[in-house]
Every structure is written in C-alpha cells, then in structure tokens.
C-alpha cells in the first residue's frame, strides 16, 4: 500500500515518526513535505497529498497539522 503524507512545520517530528513506523511495517510512503522547521502553510503540503490520493497515485493519505 502506498500512503501519501504531509505536514506543516509544527508536525514535522510526528510526521517523521509516522514515516519510520509505517515504513518498518512495510508500507510505501510518499512524502509531500514539509521537511524543515521553517514556518509554512499547512495547505501547501496537505493539498498535494490529498490530490495524490484523489487521483489514485496513493491509496491512503495522512496529513498532520499543529
């Protein structure tokens, strides 16, 4: 199963833990960012992750926000 994942800067640590956990369980993760602690807008990353699920590129999606 391929899972899209995205977050804002405040949820970066949690996103990285989720990626590590699910990758260890054998899931394929597609990371839509962010990958820095720089302040950013959640929709910039949640939107593309959701679109990947909507268009069939990914089976499921996880989006995280503070």
ROTIDO-903035 format. One line per field, with one value per residue: residue number from 1; x negated, y negated, z of N, C-alpha, C, CB in turn; residue in one letter. Coordinates in steps of 0.02 Angstrom, whole numbers, plus 50000, padded with zeros to 5 digits. Atoms other than C-alpha are relative to their C-alpha. Glycine has a CB too. Layout:
seq NUM|...
nu X|...
nv Y|...
nw Z|...
cau X|...
cav Y|...
caw Z|...
cu X|...
cv Y|...
cw Z|...
cbu X|...
cbv Y|...
cbw Z|...
type A|...
END
This chain:
seq 1|2|3|4|5|6|7|8|9|10|11|12|13|14|15|16|17|18|19|20|21|22|23|24|25|26|27|28|29|30|31|32|33|34|35|36|37|38|39|40|41|42|43|44|45|46|47|48|49|50|51|52|53|54|55|56|57|58|59|60|61|62|63|64|65|66
nu 49958|50037|49967|50023|50004|50022|49990|50030|50063|49988|49988|50055|50027|49950|50000|50059|49989|49950|50034|50044|49958|49965|50050|50020|49945|49998|49962|50038|49980|50016|50006|49985|50029|50062|50056|50038|49963|49983|49928|49969|49928|49977|49970|50051|50023|49941|49966|50031|49991|49930|49992|50031|49951|49942|50014|50019|50072|50008|49940|49976|50038|50005|50023|50009|50005|49996
nv 50059|50062|50050|50069|50032|50070|50034|50066|50000|49980|49928|49966|49945|49946|49971|49958|49940|49961|49971|49946|49945|49966|49970|49938|49952|49979|50046|50047|50068|50054|50059|50062|50056|50036|49964|50047|50032|50068|50013|49988|49993|49931|49980|49990|49930|49957|49999|49951|49933|49981|49992|49935|49948|50010|49979|49930|49991|49969|49966|50034|50059|50025|50069|50019|50072|50023
nw 50000|50006|49958|50005|49934|50001|49937|49992|49961|49931|49995|50034|49959|50001|50068|50008|49960|50035|50058|49977|49975|50054|50044|49967|50008|50069|50043|50041|49983|50046|49957|50034|49962|50003|49971|49959|49946|50022|50000|50065|50001|50003|50064|50052|49997|49995|50065|50045|49973|50013|50072|50018|49984|50044|50069|50001|49993|49934|49977|49940|49984|49931|49997|49930|49991|49931
cau 50000|49937|49976|49961|49904|49885|49874|49836|49679|49757|49795|49628|49564|49727|49727|49551|49600|49754|49649|49522|49657|49756|49602|49547|49717|49688|49791|49727|49730|49737|49678|49757|49664|49626|49454|49394|49444|49464|49637|49753|49935|50019|50122|49962|49924|50095|50166|50040|50051|50241|50231|50115|50250|50390|50301|50253|50065|50079|50200|50218|50161|50105|50095|50035|50051|50019
cav 50000|49827|49688|49501|49398|49211|49089|48912|48862|48896|49077|49120|49227|49326|49349|49418|49540|49596|49622|49726|49831|49866|49897|50027|50109|50123|49976|49868|49685|49535|49380|49217|49112|49006|49064|48913|48821|48659|48583|48638|48655|48823|48820|48810|48990|49061|49014|49110|49260|49262|49242|49394|49498|49422|49459|49636|49607|49658|49775|49678|49513|49441|49254|49178|49001|48909
caw 50000|49954|50080|50048|50198|50226|50369|50424|50519|50689|50650|50568|50712|50719|50529|50533|50671|50574|50417|50512|50596|50438|50332|50460|50440|50253|50188|50047|50097|49980|50074|50018|50149|50236|50284|50382|50540|50440|50462|50321|50273|50302|50139|50035|50089|50132|49962|49857|49974|49959|49771|49760|49845|49740|49576|49626|49643|49827|49913|50075|50148|50314|50343|50506|50570|50731
cu 49956|50040|49967|49998|49974|50015|49976|49939|50009|50010|49944|49974|50049|50002|49942|50007|50051|49969|49956|50040|50032|49953|49975|50053|50009|50041|49953|50027|49979|50004|50011|49975|50044|49945|49954|50044|50018|50076|50029|50076|50020|50030|49950|49977|50059|50035|49970|50007|50071|50011|49970|50047|50059|49987|49974|49925|49983|50066|50034|49958|50002|49975|50002|49989|50001|50060
cv 49938|49945|49932|49970|49929|49967|49928|50006|50026|50075|50041|50060|50060|50033|50047|50065|50046|50034|50059|50061|50038|50031|50067|50054|50022|49955|49956|49930|49951|49935|49936|49939|49978|50041|49955|49972|49927|49993|50008|50007|50073|50019|50011|50073|50048|50006|50050|50073|50026|50012|50066|50058|49995|50025|50072|50014|50036|50031|49964|49937|49984|49928|49978|49925|49984|49956
cw 50000|50037|49990|50070|49991|50066|49995|50044|50071|50010|49967|50039|49999|49931|49991|50040|49967|49939|50020|50022|49942|49949|50029|49995|49928|49953|49960|50014|49946|50040|49960|50039|50057|50033|50040|50055|49983|49998|49929|50009|49987|49931|49943|49997|50004|49933|49952|50025|49987|49926|49976|50015|49951|49929|49994|50004|50065|50022|50059|50011|50074|49996|50072|50005|50074|50006
cbu 50048|49989|49997|50047|49954|50034|49962|50052|49972|50059|50067|49943|49987|50070|49999|49938|50024|50060|49958|49956|50054|50046|49940|49984|50065|50027|50047|50006|49969|50049|49931|50075|49986|50008|49961|49970|49960|49969|50015|49970|50032|50052|50048|49940|49954|50049|49998|49927|49985|50048|49966|49934|50025|50019|49950|50026|49964|49974|49983|49997|50026|49952|50046|49940|50057|49936
cbv 50000|49980|50020|49958|50041|49962|50036|49949|49931|49965|50018|49951|49977|49972|49944|49963|49982|49956|49947|49976|49973|49951|49952|49986|49969|50067|49957|50017|49979|49999|49999|49994|49942|49932|50034|49943|50002|49984|49930|50063|49954|50011|49947|49955|50010|49972|49931|49984|50001|49946|49942|50009|49993|49927|49953|50031|49933|49948|50070|50047|49942|50046|49953|50038|49963|49962
cbw 50060|49925|50074|49953|50048|49943|50057|50029|50002|50026|49967|49988|50072|50018|49948|50021|50071|49979|49963|50058|50047|49964|49988|50074|50026|49996|50043|49924|50068|49937|50035|49989|49954|50035|49944|49957|50064|49931|50028|49967|49947|50053|49978|50012|50060|50053|49969|49990|50077|50026|49962|50037|50073|49998|49969|49939|49996|50052|50020|50063|49961|50044|49955|50030|49963|50022
type X|X|X|X|X|X|X|X|X|X|X|X|X|X|X|X|X|X|X|X|X|X|X|X|X|X|X|X|X|X|X|X|X|X|X|X|X|X|X|X|X|X|X|X|X|X|X|X|X|X|X|X|X|X|X|X|X|X|X|X|X|X|X|X|X|X
END
